Amino acid sequence: MPSGSAAGSVNQPGAARPTFRPDIQGLRMIAVTAVILDHLIHWPSGGFVGVDVFFVISGFLITGLLLREHERTGTISFVGFYRRRIKRIIPAAMVVIASTVIAAFFLFNQSRAQQTIWDGIWATLFGANWRFAIADTDYFQAGGAVSPLQHYWSLSVEEQFYFIWPWIMLGIFALLGAINATRHARRVVFAAILAITLVSFAWSVWETGTNPGWAYFSTFSRAWELGVGAIIAVSAGLFTRLPQWLRPLLGWVGLAGICASAFLISSASAFPAPAAALPVISTALVIIGGTGGQQKFLWPIMNPVSSYIGSISYSLYLWHFPVIIFLAPLLEGRRYIVVSLVIMVVLSVLSYHFVENPIRSSRWLEPRRTPSAGSRVAPRLAFSLVGILAVAVIAVGTITFLPRPAPASSDATSTTPPASTGTDTAEERLQLELRSALSATEWPEFDPPIENLADQRVPQWTENYCINVTRSNRDRCVWGPEGGAGTIAVVGDSIATSWLPAIIGAFPDHQVHSFSLNACPFPFASVKQRTSDPGVYEECDAHHTWVTSELTALKPDVIIVADSYHTLNRLTSGAYGAKAVAEWKVGFAAAAAALPDAATKVVLFSPPGGADLQECFTPISSPADCIGSPERSWEDLRTAESEAADLAGMTFVPTEQWFCIKERCPSFVGRAAMYADSGHLTATSSSHLADVVREALTPLIRP
């Protein structure tokens, strides 16, 4: 988070006054640019390492400030330290939070707007990182509704670190003063921060391997990055001895390392540790090159443009994410990119010049010297805050009334619902409903309401926790009469769970047994539990063995297989496209061969997914804004499973025609939301599909 001391000014060892560090401003420019590109166009793959660059810079600047204060005054003024921190970060941060919350009520649905209020409260209290960690936010995924304040997690990490670290330093100074050993102060502080850094790094490596989602947001897993910057600050005296020829070399090597990390690191990397070591060490090299001496020849980051972008980098970081999130449903393609960049830059420039600089240089919170000096504080603050809030309101209005792209054109047969003949099949009746939804110009009165779609997941998701069937709950994940017309077993991941109301409703005279495990597909393929996980989903491998033995003992009449198409992105091999399809087919064949021979085997293919109503349903949206289309990975999985099913003698049941018309997929059918997120069926829509499931599967089920 770019919230170190102002304008990259630091005291060089032995310097009488702060020295401007254009190289640090340039590093801020690179960091904020990388983060914005990552969030806006998802390129380069590791653009998120810009935050790690900020952490090192902040650790260096703040620790150096504290050391110099102690050497100058013999103590650390916590009142002064936190006063400076408040003046530096609070005003701009609060303006963005307030503007974002207000905008959310214009641009989000009620549920998401209320969620944004809570995000704002946590961000204000510098606990955003823990909120998103507890919510199990996957930073690298965009499948759910992303908070426009999610980027505040890094500011929270930074401030939590600086709530503890200054007190540790003061404790060390006090202890050394008591034993008359203050001459060893820097050495002891160095040892302390080195120990903290090493322990934090070791913890980060462990937590990344066991719980990467939590590790990404955790202060304990990130402290080592700020610690590296602090180590440089404590060791600054050593770097005065560096030969002048070595300084630009360190700078260029560091720049190369930062750029390489942006392209070599991705969401599949073990992040933050050890992968973040590359951008952290690279940033450290650049800082070291300019510490205790003059840095030269580093022209890519030491120029007026880079320095100015570095100066406004804090405001850029604060504004960029809300702008990106708010504009995403309204604009597309190059227009979205250009308009987003223009708005975020304009707001950031105004924020820097009307909030950051005036308040940072004002006497707000400073000890009052004269009545006249104190009396000028309130008008100056009022001018700054009113000015930027006015600009923010104008920006919200501009975003709200931006002309949106027209819905994709389609011929009359794909949108105009023809009249029913009265003899339609269940599938034909469903397609009439889909056409009606595609042609709708106004939202229906949703029943049930969609304020919180997560609560509309199929009941089996939470009842008896049948999303994850194990030995402990296996007997509670059974529906239908014992000794009825037959036995149906459902195998696969969470998509298989989402099909359960449709299957149970289609065959009420059969007993249905579920053997699903969240994120664990039917094929014997090596997968990760989540895209960002570094290792093999070992529980899935064990589950395959257990399910095989259970099916052998159960001897079901029918086995229905269903998987999420997102699984193709979670192969531990990293394969994609044709290679992923080939790997999937091998794993599918192995799993099919392990099924009981006597059972009828059916692949009920994954729904193609669609637009997430939690994101696209807003006070200013229309049904046309929430029309989706099948993704490439869905098409790849369809190819893989249809071919593999054919080779294994299984029946493949395509389902696209139950959700889409000519690759245009509405987000609702009738008055009910289709999906609880962007891929899992709601309880209502799954139950609504019982007729088409019965129609498709009845010929396959023996009486």
GUTIGU-393179 format. One record per residue (C-alpha): residue in one letter; x, y, z. Coordinates in steps of 0.5 Angstrom, whole numbers, padded with zeros to 4 digits, always signed. Each point is the difference from the previous one (the first is absolute). Layout:
// residues N
aXYZ...
***
This chain:
// residues 703
m+0000+0000+0000p+0003+0007-0002s+0000+0003+0006g+0007+0002+0003s+0003+0006+0001a-0002+0006-0005a+0003+0001-0006g+0005-0006+0001s+0004+0005+0004v+0005-0004+0005n+0006+0002+0004q+0007-0003-0003p+0004-0002+0006g+0004+0006+0002a-0004+0005-0004a-0003+0006+0004r-0006+0001-0004p-0005-0005-0004t+0003-0002-0007f-0005-0001-0005r+0000-0007-0003p-0003+0000-0007d+0002-0008-0001i-0005-0001+0006q-0005+0004-0004g+0001-0004-0006l-0001-0007+0004r-0007+0003+0002m-0001+0002-0007i+0001-0008-0002a-0003-0003+0005v-0007+0004+0000t+0000-0001-0008a+0001-0007+0001v-0006-0001+0005i-0004+0005-0005l+0001-0005-0006d-0001-0006+0004h-0006+0002+0002l-0003+0004-0006i+0003-0005-0006h+0002-0006+0004w+0007+0001-0003p+0006-0001+0002s-0002-0007+0003g+0004+0003+0007g-0002+0007+0000f-0002-0001+0007v+0007+0000+0002g+0000+0007+0000v-0003+0000+0007d+0006-0004+0002v+0004+0006-0003f-0004+0005+0005f+0001-0004+0006v+0008+0000-0001i+0000+0007-0001s-0005+0002+0006g+0005-0005+0005f+0006+0004-0003l-0003+0007+0001i-0004-0001+0007t+0006-0003+0003g+0005+0005-0002l-0005+0005+0003l+0000-0003+0006l+0007-0001+0001r+0002+0007-0002e-0005+0003+0005h+0003-0005+0006e+0007+0002-0002r-0002+0008+0000t-0004+0000+0006g+0001-0006+0004t-0007-0003+0000i-0005-0001-0005s-0007+0004+0000f-0006-0005-0001v-0004+0006+0000g+0004+0004-0005f+0001-0007-0004y-0008-0002+0000r-0001+0008-0002r+0004+0000-0006r-0003-0007-0002i-0007+0002+0001k+0001+0007-0004r+0004-0004-0006i-0005-0006-0001i-0007+0001+0004p-0003+0006-0004a+0001-0002-0007a-0002-0007+0002m-0006+0002+0003v-0002+0004-0006v+0000-0006-0004i-0004-0005+0005a-0005+0005+0001s-0001+0002-0008t+0000-0008-0001v-0005-0001+0005i-0005+0005-0003a+0002-0002-0007a-0002-0007+0002f-0007+0002+0001f-0001+0003-0007l+0004-0006-0003f-0001-0006+0004n-0006-0004+0002q-0002+0001+0007s+0003-0007+0003r+0007+0002-0003a-0001+0007+0002q-0001-0002+0007q+0006-0004-0001t+0004+0006-0002i-0002+0004+0006w+0003-0006+0005d+0006+0000-0005g+0001+0007+0001i+0000-0001+0008w+0005-0005+0000a+0004+0004-0005t+0000+0006+0005l+0002-0004+0006f+0006-0003-0004g-0003-0007+0000a-0002-0001-0007n+0005-0005-0001w-0003-0004+0005r-0007+0001-0002f+0002-0003-0007a+0004-0006+0003i-0005-0002+0004a-0005+0001-0006d+0005-0005-0003t+0000+0005-0006d+0004-0003-0006y+0004+0006-0002f+0002-0003-0007q-0007-0002-0002a-0006+0005-0002g-0005-0005+0000g-0004+0003+0006a-0002+0007+0001v+0007+0004+0002s+0000+0005+0005p+0002+0007-0003l+0003+0001+0007q+0004-0007-0001h+0007+0004-0001y+0000+0003+0007w+0002-0007+0002s+0008+0003-0001l-0001+0006+0004s-0003-0004+0006v+0006-0004+0000e+0005+0006+0000e-0004+0003+0005q+0000-0006+0005f+0007-0001-0001y+0002+0007+0002f-0005+0000+0006i+0005-0006+0003w+0007+0002-0003p+0001+0007+0003w-0002-0003+0007i+0005-0005-0001m+0006+0005-0002l-0002+0004+0006g+0000-0006+0004i+0007-0002-0002f+0003+0008+0001a-0003+0000+0007l+0003-0007+0002l+0007+0002-0003g-0001+0007+0003a-0001-0003+0007i+0007-0004-0001n+0003+0006-0003a+0001-0004-0006t-0003+0005-0005r+0006+0000-0005h-0002-0007-0002a-0007+0002-0002r+0000-0001-0007r+0003-0007+0001v-0005-0002+0004v-0006+0003-0004f+0004-0004-0006a+0000-0006+0004a-0008+0001+0002i-0002+0001-0007l+0004-0005-0003a-0003-0005+0004i-0007+0003-0001t+0001-0001-0008l+0003-0007+0000v-0006-0002+0005s-0005+0003-0004f+0003-0003-0007a+0000-0007+0003w-0007+0001+0002s-0002+0003-0007v+0003-0006-0003w-0004-0005+0004e-0006+0004+0000t+0000+0001-0008g+0001-0008+0000t-0006-0001+0005n-0005+0005-0001p+0002+0005-0006g-0006+0004+0000w+0001+0002+0008a+0008+0001-0002y-0002+0005-0005f-0003+0005+0005s+0003-0002+0006t+0005+0005+0004f+0004-0005+0003s+0001-0003-0007r+0002+0007-0003a+0004+0003+0006w+0006-0003-0003e-0001+0005-0006l+0000+0006+0004g+0006-0003+0004v+0004+0000-0006g-0001+0007-0001a+0002+0001+0008i+0006-0004-0001i+0003+0005-0005a-0002+0006+0004v+0004-0003+0006s+0006-0002-0004a+0000+0007-0004g+0007+0002+0003l+0003-0006-0004f-0002+0002-0006t+0004+0007+0000r+0006-0005-0002l-0003-0002-0006p+0004+0002-0006q-0004+0005-0005w+0001-0005-0006l-0004-0005+0004r-0006+0004+0001p-0003+0000-0007l+0002-0007-0001l-0004-0002+0007g-0006+0005-0003w+0000-0004-0007v+0000-0007+0003g-0006+0002+0005l-0004+0003-0006a+0001-0006-0004g-0002-0004+0006i-0006+0004+0001c-0002-0001-0007a+0001-0007-0001s-0004-0002+0006a-0006+0004-0003f+0000-0005-0006l+0003-0006+0004i-0005+0000+0006s-0007-0002-0001s-0006-0002+0004a+0003-0007+0000s+0006+0002+0003a+0002-0002+0007f-0002+0007+0003p+0002+0004+0004a+0005-0005+0002p+0005-0001-0003a-0002+0003-0007a-0001+0007+0003a+0008-0001+0002l+0002+0002-0007p-0004+0007+0000v+0002+0001+0007i+0007-0001-0001s+0000+0004-0007t-0003+0006+0004a+0005+0000+0005l+0006+0000-0005v-0003+0006-0003i+0000+0004+0007i+0006-0003+0002g+0003+0003-0006g-0002+0007+0002t+0001+0000+0007g+0006+0003+0003g+0002+0003-0007q-0002+0003-0006q-0004-0004-0005k+0001+0001-0008f-0002-0003-0006l-0006-0003+0002w-0004+0004-0005p-0006-0004-0001i-0002+0002+0007m+0004+0006+0001n-0004+0005-0004p-0005+0005+0001v-0006-0004-0002s+0002-0006+0004s+0001+0005+0006y-0007+0003-0001i-0004-0007+0000g+0004-0002+0006s-0002+0006+0003i-0008-0001-0001s+0001-0008+0001y-0003+0000+0006s-0007+0003-0003l+0001-0004-0006y+0000-0006+0004l-0006+0002+0004w-0004+0002-0006h+0002-0005-0005f-0004-0006+0003p-0007+0003+0001v+0000+0003-0007i+0002-0006-0003i-0006-0004+0004f-0005+0005-0001l+0001+0001-0008a+0001-0008-0001p-0008-0001-0001l-0001+0007-0004l+0006+0000-0006e+0004-0005-0004g+0006-0001-0004r+0005+0006-0001r-0006+0005+0002y+0000-0003+0007i+0008+0000+0001v+0000+0007-0003v-0005+0003+0004s+0002-0004+0006l+0007+0003+0000v-0002+0007-0001i-0005+0000+0006m+0005-0003+0004v+0006+0005-0002v-0005+0006+0001l-0002-0002+0007s+0007-0002+0002v+0003+0007-0002l-0006+0004+0003s+0001-0004+0006y+0007+0001+0001h+0000+0007-0001f-0006+0002+0004v+0000-0005+0005e+0007-0004+0001n+0004+0006-0001p-0004+0005+0004i-0001-0004+0006r+0007-0003+0000s+0003+0007+0000s-0006+0003+0005r+0001+0001+0007w-0006-0005+0002l+0001-0004+0006e+0007+0004+0001p+0001+0003+0007r-0003+0007-0001r+0005+0006+0000t-0004+0006-0001p-0008+0001+0000s+0001+0002-0007a+0003-0006-0002g-0005-0004+0002s-0006+0003-0002r+0003-0001-0007v-0001-0007+0000a-0007-0001+0000p-0001+0004-0006r+0005-0003-0004l-0002-0007+0002a-0007+0002-0002f+0002+0002-0007s+0004-0006-0001l-0005-0005+0002v-0006+0004-0004g+0004+0000-0006i+0001-0007-0001l-0006-0002+0002a-0004+0004-0005v+0005-0003-0005a-0002-0007+0002v-0007+0002+0000i+0001+0002-0007a+0004-0006-0002v-0006-0005+0003g-0005+0004-0004t+0004+0000-0006i+0001-0008+0001t-0007-0001+0001f-0002+0004-0006l+0005-0003-0005p-0003-0003-0006r+0000-0007+0000p+0002-0005-0006a-0007-0002-0003p-0001-0008+0001a+0003-0005-0005s-0005+0000-0006s-0004-0006-0002d-0005-0002-0004a-0007-0001+0001t+0000-0007+0001s+0005+0000+0006t-0004+0005+0004t-0007+0001-0002p-0004-0006+0004p-0005-0004-0005a-0006-0002+0003s-0001-0007+0003t-0003-0005-0004g-0003-0004+0006t+0004-0006-0002d+0007+0002+0001t+0005-0004+0004a+0003+0002+0007e+0006+0003-0004e-0004+0004-0005r-0004+0003+0006l+0007+0002+0003q+0003+0003-0006l-0007+0004-0001e+0002+0003+0007l+0007+0001-0002r-0002+0004-0006s-0005+0004+0004a+0006+0002+0005l+0005+0002-0005s-0005+0004-0003a-0002+0004+0006t+0001+0007+0001e-0002+0001+0007w+0002-0005+0006p-0005-0004+0003e-0002+0000+0007f+0004-0005+0003d-0003-0006+0004p+0004-0002+0004p+0003+0007+0001i+0007+0001-0002e+0003+0004+0005n+0005-0006+0002l+0001-0005-0005a+0005-0004+0004d-0006-0002+0004q-0004-0003-0006r+0005-0005-0001v-0003-0007+0000p-0002-0003+0007q+0005-0006-0001w+0005+0005+0000t-0001+0002+0008e-0004-0006+0002n+0004-0005+0003y+0006+0003-0003c-0002-0004-0006i+0005+0004-0005n+0005-0004+0004v-0002-0007+0000t+0005-0004+0005r-0001-0007+0004s-0003+0005+0006n-0006+0003-0004r-0001-0005-0006d-0006-0003+0003r-0003+0007+0001c+0001+0001-0007v-0006-0004-0003w-0006+0002-0003g-0006-0004-0002p-0004-0007+0002e+0004-0006+0002g-0002-0006-0004g-0003+0005-0005a+0001-0001-0008g+0007+0000+0000t+0007+0004+0003i+0003+0006-0003a+0007+0002+0002v+0003+0007-0002v+0007+0001+0000g+0004+0006-0001d+0002+0007+0003s-0005+0006+0002i-0003+0000-0007a-0002-0007+0002t-0003+0002+0006s-0004+0006-0004w-0003-0005-0004l-0003-0004+0006p-0007+0004+0000a-0001-0002-0007i+0002-0007+0000i-0004-0001+0007g-0006+0003-0003a+0000-0003-0007f+0000-0007+0003p-0004+0000+0007d-0001-0007+0000h+0008-0002+0000q+0005+0001+0006v+0005+0005-0002h+0007-0001+0003s+0005+0006+0000f+0008-0001+0000s+0002+0007-0002l+0006+0004+0003n+0001+0007-0001a+0005+0001-0006c+0002-0007-0001p-0002-0002-0007f-0002-0007-0002p+0006-0002-0004f+0006-0002+0003a+0004+0006-0002s+0005+0004+0005v-0003+0006+0002k+0001+0006+0005q-0006+0002+0004r+0000+0007-0002t+0004+0003-0006s+0004+0004+0005d+0002-0006+0004p+0007-0003-0002g+0000-0007+0002v-0005-0006-0002y-0007-0001+0003e+0002-0006+0004e-0007-0001+0003c-0003-0001-0007d+0005-0006-0001a-0002-0003+0006h-0007+0002-0001h+0000-0004-0007t+0002-0006+0003w-0005+0000+0005v-0006+0002-0005t+0002-0006-0004s+0000-0005+0006e-0007+0003+0002l-0003-0001-0007t+0003-0007-0001a-0004-0002+0007l-0006+0004-0002k-0001-0002-0007p-0005+0006-0003d-0004-0001-0006v+0002+0007-0002i+0007+0004+0001i-0001+0007-0002v+0007+0004-0001a+0000+0008+0000d+0006+0004+0001s+0002+0008-0001y+0003+0002-0006h+0005+0004+0005t+0003-0006+0002l+0004+0000-0007n+0004+0006+0003r+0002-0003+0006l+0004-0006-0003t+0007+0000+0004s+0003-0001-0007g-0002+0007-0002a-0002-0003-0006y-0005+0004-0004g-0004-0001-0007a+0001-0006-0004k+0005-0003+0005a-0005+0001+0006v-0005-0003-0004a+0005-0006-0001e+0001-0001+0007w-0007+0001+0002k-0002-0006-0005v+0006-0004+0003g-0003+0001+0008f-0007-0001-0003a+0001-0007-0003a+0004-0002+0007a-0006+0002+0004a-0005-0003-0005a+0003-0007+0000a+0000+0000+0008l-0008+0001+0000p-0004-0007+0001d-0002-0003-0007a-0007-0001+0001a-0002+0007+0001t-0002+0005-0005k+0005+0006-0001v-0002+0007-0001v+0003+0006-0001l-0004+0006+0002f+0004+0006-0003s+0002+0006+0004p-0005+0006-0001p+0004+0005-0004g-0001+0005+0005g-0001+0008-0001a+0000+0007+0002d+0000+0000+0008l-0006+0004+0002q+0003+0002+0006e+0004+0005-0004c-0004+0001-0006f-0007+0001+0003t+0001+0008+0002p-0005+0006+0000i+0002+0002-0006s+0001-0007-0004s-0005-0004-0005p-0001-0007-0001a+0005+0001-0006d+0005+0002+0004c+0000-0007+0003i+0000-0005-0006g+0006-0004+0000s+0003-0005-0004p+0004-0007+0000e+0008+0001+0002r+0005-0003-0004s+0002-0005+0006w-0008-0002+0000e+0001-0002-0007d+0007-0004+0001l-0004-0004+0006r-0005-0001-0005t+0004-0003-0005a+0004-0004+0005e-0006-0003+0003s-0004-0002-0006e+0006-0003-0003a+0002-0004+0006a-0007-0002+0002d-0001-0003-0007l+0007-0004+0001a-0003-0002+0007g-0006-0002-0003m-0004+0005+0004t-0006+0004-0002f+0002+0008-0001v-0006+0004+0002p+0002+0008-0003t-0004+0005+0004e+0002+0007-0004q-0007+0000-0003w-0003+0000+0007f+0003+0006+0002c+0002+0004-0007i-0003+0002-0007k+0006+0000-0005e+0005+0001+0006r-0004+0006+0003c-0001-0002+0007p-0005+0004+0004s+0001+0001+0008f-0007-0002+0002v-0006-0004-0003g-0007+0002+0002r+0001+0004+0007a+0006-0004+0003a+0007+0001-0001m+0004-0006-0004y+0006+0000+0004a+0002+0002+0007d+0007+0002-0002s+0002+0000-0007g+0000-0008-0001h-0004-0003+0006l-0008-0001-0001t-0004+0003+0005a-0005-0005+0003t-0006+0003-0004s+0003-0001-0006s+0003-0007+0001s-0007-0002+0002h-0003+0003-0006l+0004-0004-0004a-0003-0007+0002d-0004-0001-0006v+0005+0001-0005v+0005-0004+0004r-0005-0006+0001e-0002+0001-0008a+0008-0001-0001l+0001-0005+0004t-0006-0005+0001p+0002-0004-0007l+0006-0001+0004i-0002-0003+0006r-0003-0007+0000p-0007-0001+0003
***
